[in-house]
Amino acid sequence: MSEFWNRAFDLDGRCAVITGGAAGIGLACAGLLVERGARVVLLDRDPAVVEIAAGLGTAHIGLRVDLRQIDQITRTIDTVVDRFKCIDYLVNSAGVAVLDKALDVTENAWDTTLAINLKASFFVAQACARHMLAQGGGRIVNLASQAAVIGLDRHVAYCASKAAVVGMTKVLAMEWAPHINVNAISPTIVETALGKKAWAGDLGKRARLQIPAGRFAQPEEIAGLALYLLSDAASMITGENVVIDGGYSIQ
Ligand SMILES: NC(=O)c1ccc[n+]([C@@H]2O[C@H](COP(=O)([O-])OP(=O)(O)OC[C@H]3O[C@@H](n4cnc5c(N)ncnc54)[C@H](O)[C@@H]3O)[C@@H](O)[C@H]2O)c1
């Protein structure tokens, strides 16, 4: 049995594309996949992505791309295939949280949120899936959020975008089965730049009290779940939204 587990989590020679890979959850996923033997391509609009990827080792690359530009997505994924010759895994982690009361949300805030959290995730998945299907298969993990399954004050655009990511995940899992497993992960507040900014001060203290586990999550804990969903140990799981929230959404 231990041979099964060793093989299931051995990503040696596999290639992973990680959006939002320059920071937070994306970077934690990259670090863990590299530890398990994968080569990673980090896609991020932060110019530091090139150096951050190089810091993971010479086998890895970072490409600067604004995922709101759909033509840039297609070109970038073609470049990845040219350089790596395969795409086995995709982690869609790039995301933004632009928060406001529903009555105050601007068109720009709504469009930006949906463009990055939903539209970019779809078109990156589409571009990667074309290559995955041609090579015989792959696995995709989309970062949704607890905001996909519960309402949160000032999160109307964010909640809408993340609920849509869960809906999108189910359809992609259905259409691309049995070749590509597609799952979503829905974390509670994670201590990254995005999480700390959205939940600073008293707001964060109150939120922590509402989480039965009594704390926020760490990016490495989300990476562990992503590794599991990408691994062969999870090959019977597809179209699922796995909530990792210390019990927040059970109340
Ligand atoms: N941190 C949390 O509390 C939390 C909770 C639930 C879900 N999530 C989700 O997890 C994902 C990762 O969040 P995080 O906390 O690591 O955020 P983060 O802000 O730490 O990192 C997000 C990364 O995405 C990149 N990015 C943003 N817009 C981009 C664009 N247009 N093109 C290319 N790159 C872009 C940023 O440059 C950044 O490096 C997001 O989808 C977020 O919604 C986060």
The ligand as an SDF file (V2000), in Angstrom:
LIG
                    3D

 44 48  0  0  0  0  0  0  0  0999 V2000
   -6.4620   34.8080    1.1560 N   0  0  0  0  0  0  0  0  0  0  0  0
   -7.7100   34.4720    1.4240 C   0  0  0  0  0  0  0  0  0  0  0  0
   -8.2500   34.7780    2.5000 O   0  0  0  0  0  0  0  0  0  0  0  0
   -8.5190   33.6840    0.4260 C   0  0  0  0  0  0  0  0  0  0  0  0
   -9.6640   33.0070    0.8650 C   0  0  0  0  0  0  0  0  0  0  0  0
  -10.4210   32.2920   -0.0460 C   0  0  0  0  0  0  0  0  0  0  0  0
  -10.0590   32.2590   -1.3750 C   0  0  0  0  0  0  0  0  0  0  0  0
   -8.9370   32.9220   -1.7770 N   0  0  0  0  0  0  0  0  0  0  0  0
   -8.6070   32.8720   -3.2050 C   0  0  0  0  0  0  0  0  0  0  0  0
   -7.3610   32.2390   -3.3770 O   0  0  0  0  0  0  0  0  0  0  0  0
   -6.6910   32.7970   -4.5040 C   0  0  0  0  0  0  0  0  0  0  0  0
   -5.3090   33.2670   -4.1040 C   0  0  0  0  0  0  0  0  0  0  0  0
   -5.4420   34.2810   -3.1190 O   0  0  0  0  0  0  0  0  0  0  0  0
   -4.1970   34.8010   -2.2600 P   0  0  0  0  0  0  0  0  0  0  0  0
   -4.7170   35.0410   -0.9030 O   0  0  0  0  0  0  0  0  0  0  0  0
   -3.0280   33.9370   -2.4850 O   0  0  0  0  0  0  0  0  0  0  0  0
   -3.9850   36.2360   -2.9560 O   0  0  0  0  0  0  0  0  0  0  0  0
   -2.6500   37.0890   -3.1460 P   0  0  0  0  0  0  0  0  0  0  0  0
   -3.1040   38.4960   -3.3370 O   0  0  0  0  0  0  0  0  0  0  0  0
   -1.6810   36.8040   -2.0490 O   0  0  0  0  0  0  0  0  0  0  0  0
   -2.0610   36.5210   -4.5080 O   0  0  0  0  0  0  0  0  0  0  0  0
   -2.7900   36.6410   -5.7040 C   0  0  0  0  0  0  0  0  0  0  0  0
   -1.8220   36.7200   -6.8560 C   0  0  0  0  0  0  0  0  0  0  0  0
   -2.6130   36.8830   -8.0620 O   0  0  0  0  0  0  0  0  0  0  0  0
   -1.9550   37.8320   -8.8900 C   0  0  0  0  0  0  0  0  0  0  0  0
   -2.9130   38.4680   -9.8070 N   0  0  0  0  0  0  0  0  0  0  0  0
   -3.9870   39.2410   -9.4630 C   0  0  0  0  0  0  0  0  0  0  0  0
   -4.5720   39.7100  -10.5770 N   0  0  0  0  0  0  0  0  0  0  0  0
   -3.8810   39.2340  -11.6430 C   0  0  0  0  0  0  0  0  0  0  0  0
   -3.9850   39.3860  -13.0610 C   0  0  0  0  0  0  0  0  0  0  0  0
   -4.9100   40.1720  -13.6170 N   0  0  0  0  0  0  0  0  0  0  0  0
   -3.0940   38.7580  -13.8400 N   0  0  0  0  0  0  0  0  0  0  0  0
   -2.1120   37.9940  -13.2940 C   0  0  0  0  0  0  0  0  0  0  0  0
   -1.9470   37.8380  -11.9600 N   0  0  0  0  0  0  0  0  0  0  0  0
   -2.8240   38.4370  -11.1520 C   0  0  0  0  0  0  0  0  0  0  0  0
   -1.3500   38.8500   -7.9100 C   0  0  0  0  0  0  0  0  0  0  0  0
   -0.3110   39.6130   -8.5110 O   0  0  0  0  0  0  0  0  0  0  0  0
   -0.8710   37.9370   -6.7830 C   0  0  0  0  0  0  0  0  0  0  0  0
    0.4630   37.5240   -6.9810 O   0  0  0  0  0  0  0  0  0  0  0  0
   -7.5980   33.9240   -5.0250 C   0  0  0  0  0  0  0  0  0  0  0  0
   -8.3600   33.4310   -6.0940 O   0  0  0  0  0  0  0  0  0  0  0  0
   -8.4690   34.2440   -3.8340 C   0  0  0  0  0  0  0  0  0  0  0  0
   -9.7160   34.7870   -4.2130 O   0  0  0  0  0  0  0  0  0  0  0  0
   -8.1620   33.6220   -0.9110 C   0  0  0  0  0  0  0  0  0  0  0  0
  1  2  1  0
  2  3  2  0
  2  4  1  0
  4  5  1  0
  4 44  2  0
  5  6  2  0
  6  7  1  0
  7  8  2  0
  8  9  1  0
  8 44  1  0
  9 10  1  0
  9 42  1  0
 10 11  1  0
 11 12  1  0
 11 40  1  0
 12 13  1  0
 13 14  1  0
 14 15  2  0
 14 16  1  0
 14 17  1  0
 17 18  1  0
 18 19  2  0
 18 20  1  0
 18 21  1  0
 21 22  1  0
 22 23  1  0
 23 24  1  0
 23 38  1  0
 24 25  1  0
 25 26  1  0
 25 36  1  0
 26 27  1  0
 26 35  1  0
 27 28  2  0
 28 29  1  0
 29 30  1  0
 29 35  2  0
 30 31  1  0
 30 32  2  0
 32 33  1  0
 33 34  2  0
 34 35  1  0
 36 37  1  0
 36 38  1  0
 38 39  1  0
 40 41  1  0
 40 42  1  0
 42 43  1  0
M  CHG  2   8   1  16  -1
M  END
$$$$
